[in-house]
Amino acid sequence: MNTPTGHDPDAPQTVRGVLDFLLRSSPDIETCLLFTHDGFVIDWVGEDDREHAERAGMTCTDLFTRCGHMINDLREGQLRQLVVRRDTQMVVIQCVNRITELVVLCKPECSLGLALTETEHAADLISPLL
């Protein structure tokens, strides 16, 4: 629970801590990635397989390319979140700041409401850490 000042003393204090917390918030969340607008992966958590992380990064880069105008709208504050549901997975993209996006890869049957809420909360925790 947030204190009146808005600071949550129990919140993770590092980007990695927030990503780990987000990953553990639901068994349907598979991977969490923090990207810069030019495709650089700042950090990620998920399966310990490097190949899996690289595939997740390529998926995100492809989505950023295909959804270019919407990603720009995210950065400019005109959109809060972007959700892409594919046959094999659901992707939630949340703007953290003007140059960073949080991307959460979920199982296709995950609870959309939970994924959206937890992703937004994680982005709020990450923003002051960058």
Disulfide bonds with the S-S distance in Angstrom:
none
